[in-house]
């Protein structure tokens, strides 16, 4: 962690941050032998996706009383696809980053590349069963 903070480890778009995986601590359940196990099941990612696509209060498990139509309905979104998951990942990464204003690049980290890497990882997965299970879980 100190090496990351002092710049000895560069965080680039090809790095997969711990928040993508399930676990009480982000990435705690990461399995070196099966990187797909628990991937895109992180608590922070799930809450962010709910916040973006349904409502801020649904992200915290509260009973909701809609004051406006949710983003999913506004955009005729009926299923979660790889691009939606990638967008959620991008938003989480931005939220934990050092910038307080949007920029495509944050140091060595390029958000466009990160987004595309996530979409490609899901769409071009070497394990089609994992991809199907992942999308089924999000829907």
ABEGO torsion letter per residue (X at the ends): XAAAAAGABBBBAABBBAAABBEABBGAABBAABAABGBGABAAAAAAAAAAAABAAAAAGBBBBBABBBAAAAAGBABBBAAAAAAAAAAAAAAABABABBBABBEABBAAAAAAAAAAAAAABABAAAAAAAAAAAX
